[in-house]
Amino acid sequence: MQQISDNPASAIREIFGRDKALIGMVHCPAFPGAPRYRGADMKTVYDSCMRDAEALIEGGMHGLIIENHGDVPFSKPEDIGYETAAFMSVVSDRIARAVGVPLGVNVLANAPIPAFAIALAGGAKFIRVNQWANAYVANEGFMEGRAAEAMRYRSLLRAEHIKVFADSHVKHGSHAIVADRTIAELTRDLAFFDADVVIATGQRTGNAATIEEIEEIAAATHLPLLVGSGVDKTNVVEILKRTSGVIVASSLKAGGVWWNPVDIERVRAFRAAAEPVLGA
């Protein structure tokens, strides 16, 4: 396949030191300023994030993504307050110092500019962006790709070492705006706009991408491919055979529910299930 980006196709190995990576999600509780914040002191909030991070790493994950998932309902990028970046920077720095594995940052909804700032301040290696190129209609409303302004901001920060993990055919939304373009074309646009890793997802949090969609996306890009939702111990082997790794959240939580704490026994069982195809 002709390469249409000058980015290397080895961002997973560069970041994680391996060809296939298991990445756990740290779903932060609601931060001050979010509707569901109920006045918890910040030590309680930070300790909650730290417990999940430590359980994920002790259970066998190779890296983490820190996400403000407790800030439901999510704001559009231009409405996200400075306080979100401040609190996420503290969380990222504390976790980075404690666990010593590669970290990523995802600021919901679709906010790569604060994510780059948080990643640089907190020592993260990459950001995740749900809509990097093109546009769709999300729960938050019309959502445009923000690659152009985000990459200029990254250059301003001299943070070119922070990689971009970008979703293709984003979950939690409608793609009617780009329905005249194939998933393969949408995927190729991510590389054209200098993403480093592509992520396939299902329709919503906890919903798995189909094997057919995973293979369609993989065939359209030279970049590493991750699956970012719906991965559990029953499907991880088949997914890892086709990808460079997975991002896992709900299936590692108590009861398999995303807002519950991480269950370390679930993490260990997941790692054991993935072991036969992980490689070195």
C-alpha positions in Angstrom: 0.0 0.0 0.0 1.3 3.4 -0.9 2.2 5.4 2.2 0.5 8.8 2.3 1.9 10.0 5.6 5.5 10.6 6.6 4.8 9.2 10.1 6.4 5.9 11.0 4.1 2.9 11.2 5.7 1.7 14.4 4.2 4.1 17.0 3.1 1.2 19.2 6.6 -0.3 19.3 8.1 3.1 19.8 5.8 3.9 22.8 5.4 0.5 24.4 8.5 -1.4 23.3 6.4 -4.2 21.8 4.3 -4.9 18.7 1.0 -5.6 20.5 -0.1 -3.6 23.6 -2.9 -3.9 26.2 -4.0 -0.4 27.2 -6.3 0.1 30.2 -8.6 3.1 30.8 -8.5 5.2 33.9 -12.0 6.7 33.9 -11.6 9.7 36.2 -14.6 10.6 38.5 -16.4 13.9 37.8 -14.1 16.9 38.3 -15.1 20.2 39.8 -17.1 22.1 37.2 -18.8 19.0 35.8 -22.6 18.4 36.5 -22.0 15.1 38.4 -19.3 16.5 40.8 -20.7 16.5 44.3 -18.0 18.3 46.3 -15.6 15.4 46.9 -12.2 16.7 48.0 -9.5 16.4 45.4 -7.5 13.8 47.4 -10.5 11.5 47.1 -10.8 12.1 43.4 -7.0 11.6 42.8 -6.9 8.5 45.0 -9.7 6.9 43.0 -7.8 7.4 39.8 -4.6 6.0 41.3 -6.3 2.9 42.6 -7.6 2.1 39.1 -4.3 2.8 37.5 -2.4 0.6 40.0 -4.9 -2.3 39.6 -4.6 -2.1 35.8 -0.8 -2.2 35.8 -0.6 -4.9 38.5 -3.0 -7.0 36.5 -0.9 -6.9 33.4 -1.7 -3.9 31.2 1.1 -2.4 29.2 -0.1 1.2 29.4 -3.0 3.5 30.3 -5.3 6.2 28.9 -6.5 8.8 31.4 -9.9 10.1 30.5 -12.5 12.5 32.0 -15.3 10.0 31.6 -17.0 11.2 34.8 -17.7 14.6 33.3 -21.0 13.5 31.7 -22.7 15.1 29.8 -19.5 16.1 27.9 -18.9 19.6 26.6 -17.9 20.4 23.1 -14.2 21.3 22.8 -14.7 25.1 22.8 -16.8 24.8 26.1 -14.3 22.8 28.1 -13.1 24.8 31.1 -9.5 25.4 32.1 -10.2 23.5 35.3 -10.5 20.2 33.3 -7.0 20.6 32.0 -5.7 21.5 35.4 -7.1 18.5 37.2 -6.2 16.0 34.4 -2.6 17.3 34.4 -2.3 16.6 38.1 -3.8 13.1 37.7 -1.5 12.3 34.8 1.6 13.5 36.6 0.8 11.5 39.7 0.0 8.3 37.8 3.1 8.7 35.6 5.3 9.0 38.6 3.7 6.0 40.4 3.3 3.3 37.7 6.1 3.9 35.2 4.2 2.8 32.0 3.3 4.8 28.9 0.3 7.0 29.4 -2.2 8.6 27.0 -4.8 11.3 27.5 -8.3 11.6 26.1 -10.3 14.8 26.8 -14.0 14.4 26.2 -15.5 15.4 24.0 -13.0 15.5 21.1 -10.6 18.0 22.6 -7.1 17.4 21.3 -5.7 20.9 22.2 -6.2 20.5 26.0 -5.1 16.9 25.6 -1.8 17.9 24.1 -1.2 20.4 27.0 -2.1 17.8 29.6 0.1 15.2 28.0 3.0 17.5 27.9 2.5 18.7 31.5 1.8 15.2 32.9 4.4 13.2 31.0 2.0 11.3 28.7 3.3 9.8 25.4 0.1 10.1 23.3 -3.4 11.5 23.1 -6.6 9.9 21.8 -8.9 11.9 19.6 -12.3 10.6 18.6 -12.9 12.7 15.6 -9.5 13.7 14.0 -10.6 14.3 10.4 -14.0 14.8 8.7 -17.1 15.3 10.9 -20.1 13.6 12.4 -23.1 14.2 14.7 -22.3 13.1 18.2 -24.3 13.2 21.4 -22.8 16.6 22.0 -23.9 17.9 18.6 -22.0 18.6 15.4 -18.4 17.5 15.8 -15.7 18.6 13.4 -12.2 17.1 13.0 -9.7 19.3 14.7 -6.4 18.0 13.2 -5.3 21.3 11.6 -5.5 23.5 14.7 -4.4 20.7 17.0 -1.2 19.9 15.1 -0.3 23.6 14.9 -0.8 23.8 18.7 1.5 20.7 19.1 4.1 22.5 17.1 3.7 25.6 19.2 4.4 23.5 22.3 7.4 21.7 20.7 5.6 18.5 21.6 6.1 16.5 18.4 7.0 13.5 20.4 3.4 13.2 21.6 1.6 10.8 19.2 -2.0 10.9 18.0 -4.3 7.9 18.3 -7.4 8.6 16.3 -10.7 6.8 15.9 -12.1 5.7 12.6 -15.9 5.6 12.2 -16.4 7.0 15.7 -18.8 5.5 18.3 -21.6 7.4 19.9 -22.8 9.2 16.8 -24.2 9.4 13.3 -22.0 9.5 10.2 -24.7 10.6 7.8 -22.7 13.7 6.9 -20.0 11.5 5.4 -22.2 8.6 4.3 -21.0 9.0 0.7 -17.5 8.0 1.7 -16.4 4.5 2.7 -14.9 3.5 6.0 -11.7 2.8 4.1 -11.6 6.4 2.8 -12.3 7.9 6.2 -9.5 5.7 7.6 -7.0 6.9 5.0 -7.8 10.5 5.9 -6.4 9.9 9.4 -3.0 9.1 8.0 -3.2 12.0 5.6 -3.8 14.3 8.6 -0.8 12.8 10.4 -2.4 10.5 13.0 0.0 7.8 14.3 -2.4 5.1 15.3 -5.9 4.2 14.1 -8.6 3.0 16.5 -11.7 0.9 15.5 -14.7 1.0 17.8 -18.2 -0.3 18.1 -21.4 1.8 18.3 -21.1 2.8 21.9 -19.0 2.3 25.1 -18.6 -1.4 25.7 -19.8 -2.4 22.2 -17.4 -4.3 20.1 -16.3 -3.5 16.6 -17.1 -6.4 14.3 -14.3 -8.5 12.9 -15.4 -7.4 9.4 -15.0 -3.7 10.3 -11.7 -4.3 11.9 -10.4 -6.1 8.8 -11.8 -3.3 6.6 -10.0 -0.6 8.5 -6.8 -2.6 8.8 -6.7 -3.1 5.0 -7.1 0.7 4.5 -4.1 1.9 6.5 -0.4 1.3 7.0 -0.7 2.6 10.5 -1.0 0.4 13.6 -4.6 -0.5 14.4 -6.1 -0.8 17.9 -9.6 -1.8 18.9 -11.0 0.6 21.4 -14.3 -0.7 22.7 -16.0 -4.0 23.5 -12.9 -6.0 24.1 -13.1 -8.8 26.7 -11.4 -12.1 27.5 -13.7 -14.0 25.1 -12.8 -12.0 22.0 -9.3 -10.6 22.7 -7.4 -13.3 20.9 -9.2 -13.0 17.6 -8.9 -9.2 17.8 -5.2 -9.2 18.6 -4.5 -11.6 15.7 -5.7 -8.7 13.5 -4.4 -5.6 15.3 -1.5 -4.0 17.2 -3.4 -4.0 20.5 -6.6 -3.1 22.4 -7.9 -0.4 24.6 -10.0 -2.0 27.4 -12.3 -0.4 30.0 -15.8 -1.8 30.9 -14.8 -5.5 30.9 -12.2 -4.8 33.5 -14.5 -3.1 35.9 -16.5 -4.7 38.8 -19.6 -6.3 37.2 -18.4 -5.2 33.8 -19.9 -1.7 34.3 -17.7 1.2 33.2 -18.4 3.5 36.2 -17.4 0.8 38.7 -13.8 0.5 40.1 -11.3 -1.7 38.3 -11.5 -5.4 39.4 -7.9 -6.7 39.5 -9.0 -10.3 39.1 -10.8 -9.4 35.8 -7.6 -7.7 34.7 -5.5 -10.7 35.4 -8.0 -13.0 33.7 -8.0 -10.7 30.6 -4.2 -10.7 30.5 -4.1 -14.5 30.8 -6.6 -14.8 27.9 -4.5 -12.5 25.7 -1.1 -14.0 26.5 -1.0 -16.7 23.7 -1.0 -14.0 21.0 0.7 -11.0 22.7 4.3 -11.9 21.6 7.3 -9.9 22.7 
